């Protein structure tokens, strides 16, 4: 079971919106969109699999805890991009 705090749900929405901004800016077949959408899908899959209480942990990042594990969903962005949304990828760490 997933249990989002209000702040975490807002940040999750920001994460989803960030994927959409990259899609709209770079295009649906761009390597930037493919990379970010695959990493987003991966962390969402693992969040559902692991469950727990979900908290906001900074810009585009979350932290979660269940009875057995604490894990983070971390955004690794490329700050060298200045003319569009920040590209990068999410990963999950325990």
N, C-alpha and C positions, 0 to 999 in steps of 0.2 A: 504494500500500500504506500502511496505517495501522499505526503502531508506538507503542502507548501505554506510558508508564512506569506503574509500579504506582500512583503518586500521581495521575497523570492519569486512569487508569481509575477510581479511587475518586471523583475529582472529577466525571467524566462521569456516574457513577452518581448522585452527589448532584444534578447538573443534571437528570437524568431524574426523580428523586424529587421535585425541586422543582416540576416541571411537574405531576406527579400530585397533590401537595399543593394546588396552586392549583385543579386540576380538582375535587378533593374538597371544597374549602372554598367556591369560588364557583359551581361547576356547569359542566357540559360545554358549555353554550350561552352562558356568560358572556363578555363582552368581555375580561375579564382572562385567562381560559383560552385563548380564541382567539388573542389577541395573543402570549402566551408560547409556546403550542404551535406557532404558525406560525413564530416566530423560532427556536425550537429545531429544528424540521424544516429550516429554511433553513441553519442553521449545520452541522447533521449532513450534509446534502446536500453542502455545500461542503467539509467536511472529507474526505468520501469522494472527492470530485472532485479535490481538491488533494493529498491524501495527506500523508505525512511522519511525522516523529517528533513525538509529542504529549506535552506537559509540562503539569503543573499550574501555573497562574499566578494564584493567589488564589482567593477565595471565588466559586464558580460560574463561573470563567474558566479558559481554557486558552490555551497558546501552542504553535505548531507550526512546524516547519521541514522543508523538503525541499531538493532540489538547487538550486531556482530561487527560492524565496520563503520568507519568514518571515511568519506571520500569527497574529493573535490572535483568540480568541473571547471577547468581553467581555460581561459582564452589566451592564446598566444598570437598576438597581433603583430603585423608588420607596420611599424610607425614610419616607414620611409615613403608611404603613399600619401600624397598631399592633395591630389585632385579628385578623390573619390572616397567612398567608404573604406575604412581600414580593412584590409584583407588579413587572413590568418586562418587559424583552426582551433577547435576545442579539443581537449583531451581530458581523460578521467584518471585521477590518481588516488590511491589509498595510502 
